[in-house]
């Protein structure tokens, strides 16, 4: 299983940019956290989102007990046959 998905990280970056650029949301970088169950994806997201200075880019375990206005969750799963391999197995 590959615990890094570059495509998803760029979608998350665009989501964060939209949330920060849309003035009617009245959000700052401190209001947005990105969570993932995997350390490898967290590390990749930290690189992709580094310049945005979000309050948290963390694993689910690291974020336990914390809160924020906006939580974006990265649920990466990639198998040999693609993202839905585990759904196809018997």
Helices and strands as residue ranges (DSSP letters): H 6-21, G 23-25, G 29-31, E 32-36, H 39-49, G 50-52, E 56-59, H 60-63, E 70-74, H 85-88
